[in-house]
Amino acid sequence: MWQIWLIAAGVFLILEIITIGFLVFWLAIGSLFAMLVSFVTDSIIIQTAVFVISSGLLIFATKPLVKKFAEKDTTKTNVYSLSGKKAIVIEDIDWETGSGQIKIEGQVWSAKTKEQMKIPKGTKVEIESIEGVKAFVKPLKEYITN
């Protein structure tokens, strides 16, 4: 019976290589534990219980550890790095017509507002988000007039 557990461990390892997550690996380790137990007893029930219990314990015991190492601080790049940055309006932004342009880091972007407002040329704005080729902006607090 040990050969079947060894083959199962190999299949689980191949599946782990194919998949993105880090889950099937623990099933391979559980298979190896069951293989070791198969040298002591011929009971398939005991071997299966060892496989299920050891695999389950390994998955739940290492999940926080794997999550800690898997979560990395991601640095925003390219267009995603523009959100939250300041820019200057180089062509009036009109919410009715959807026209307007801003300049940020030497680049000119088409700009819109999510709120119903007009932002005049020369106003400093903050980029809220980028959707397609349009930057959605809001004026900085010191430029908002009531």
C-alpha positions as CSV (number, residue, x, y, z in Angstrom):
1,M,0.0,0.0,0.0
2,W,3.0,2.3,0.5
3,Q,3.4,2.6,-3.2
4,I,0.0,4.1,-3.7
5,W,0.7,6.8,-1.0
6,L,4.0,7.5,-2.7
7,I,2.3,7.9,-6.1
8,A,-0.4,10.1,-4.5
9,A,2.4,12.3,-3.0
10,G,4.0,12.6,-6.4
11,V,0.7,13.5,-8.1
12,F,0.0,16.2,-5.4
13,L,3.5,17.6,-5.9
14,I,2.9,17.9,-9.6
15,L,-0.5,19.5,-9.0
16,E,1.2,22.0,-6.7
17,I,3.7,22.9,-9.4
18,I,0.8,23.5,-11.8
19,T,-1.4,25.6,-9.5
20,I,-0.8,29.1,-8.1
21,G,-1.8,28.6,-4.5
22,F,0.2,26.8,-1.8
23,L,-2.3,24.2,-0.7
24,V,-1.8,21.0,-2.5
25,F,1.7,20.7,-1.1
26,W,0.3,19.8,2.3
27,L,-1.7,17.0,0.8
28,A,1.6,15.6,-0.6
29,I,3.1,15.7,2.9
30,G,0.0,14.1,4.4
31,S,0.4,11.3,1.8
32,L,4.0,10.8,2.9
33,F,2.8,10.5,6.5
34,A,0.2,7.9,5.5
35,M,2.9,6.1,3.6
36,L,5.0,5.9,6.8
37,V,2.0,4.6,8.7
38,S,1.5,1.9,6.0
39,F,4.8,0.3,7.0
40,V,3.3,-0.2,10.5
41,T,-0.3,-1.2,9.8
42,D,-2.2,-2.5,6.8
43,S,-5.5,-0.8,7.9
44,I,-6.6,1.5,5.1
45,I,-8.8,3.3,7.5
46,I,-5.9,4.2,9.8
47,Q,-3.8,5.3,6.9
48,T,-6.6,7.4,5.4
49,A,-7.2,9.0,8.8
50,V,-3.5,9.9,9.2
51,F,-3.6,11.4,5.7
52,V,-6.7,13.5,6.4
53,I,-5.7,14.6,9.9
54,S,-2.1,15.4,9.1
55,S,-3.0,17.3,5.9
56,G,-5.7,19.2,7.6
57,L,-3.5,20.2,10.5
58,L,-0.7,21.2,8.2
59,I,-3.0,23.4,6.1
60,F,-4.5,25.2,9.1
61,A,-1.3,25.5,11.1
62,T,0.7,27.0,8.2
63,K,-2.0,29.2,6.7
64,P,-1.2,32.3,8.8
65,L,2.5,31.8,8.1
66,V,2.0,31.4,4.3
67,K,-0.3,34.4,4.3
68,K,2.3,36.5,6.1
69,F,5.0,35.8,3.5
70,A,2.6,35.9,0.5
71,E,1.4,39.4,1.3
72,K,3.9,41.8,0.1
73,D,3.9,45.6,0.1
74,T,3.0,46.3,-3.5
75,T,4.4,49.4,-5.1
76,K,2.1,51.1,-7.5
77,T,3.6,51.7,-10.9
78,N,2.8,53.2,-14.2
79,V,-0.7,54.7,-14.4
80,Y,-1.7,53.3,-11.0
81,S,1.0,55.5,-9.4
82,L,-0.7,58.7,-10.4
83,S,-3.7,58.3,-8.1
84,G,-3.3,60.8,-5.2
85,K,-0.7,63.0,-6.9
86,K,-1.1,66.7,-7.6
87,A,-1.4,68.2,-11.1
88,I,-2.2,71.5,-12.7
89,V,-5.1,72.3,-15.0
90,I,-3.8,73.4,-18.4
91,E,-7.2,73.5,-20.1
92,D,-10.5,74.3,-18.2
93,I,-12.2,71.2,-17.0
94,D,-15.9,71.3,-17.7
95,W,-18.1,68.5,-16.3
96,E,-20.9,69.2,-18.8
97,T,-18.8,68.7,-21.9
98,G,-16.3,66.3,-20.4
99,S,-13.4,68.4,-21.7
100,G,-10.3,69.5,-19.9
101,Q,-6.6,68.7,-19.5
102,I,-4.1,68.5,-16.7
103,K,-0.3,68.2,-16.7
104,I,1.4,65.9,-14.3
105,E,5.1,65.0,-14.3
106,G,5.5,66.4,-17.8
107,Q,2.6,64.4,-19.2
108,V,-0.7,65.8,-20.5
109,W,-3.8,63.9,-19.5
110,S,-7.5,64.4,-20.4
111,A,-9.3,65.2,-17.2
112,K,-12.9,65.0,-15.9
113,T,-14.5,65.5,-12.5
114,K,-16.8,63.1,-10.7
115,E,-18.7,66.0,-9.2
116,Q,-20.7,68.6,-11.2
117,M,-18.2,71.5,-11.2
118,K,-15.9,73.5,-13.5
119,I,-12.3,73.8,-12.7
120,P,-10.5,76.8,-14.3
121,K,-7.0,76.7,-16.0
122,G,-4.2,77.1,-13.5
123,T,-5.9,75.3,-10.6
124,K,-4.0,72.7,-8.7
125,V,-5.9,69.4,-8.5
126,E,-5.5,66.0,-7.0
127,I,-5.9,62.9,-9.2
128,E,-8.7,60.7,-7.7
129,S,-8.4,57.8,-10.2
130,I,-7.6,56.9,-13.8
131,E,-10.2,55.3,-15.9
132,G,-9.1,54.4,-19.4
133,V,-7.4,57.5,-20.8
134,K,-9.1,60.0,-18.5
135,A,-7.9,61.3,-15.1
136,F,-10.7,62.0,-12.6
137,V,-9.6,65.0,-10.5
138,K,-10.8,67.2,-7.7
139,P,-9.5,70.6,-6.8
140,L,-7.3,71.0,-3.8
141,K,-9.1,72.5,-0.8
142,E,-7.4,75.9,-1.1
143,Y,-8.8,76.3,-4.6
144,I,-12.4,75.3,-3.8
145,T,-14.8,78.3,-3.9
146,N,-18.3,78.3,-2.4
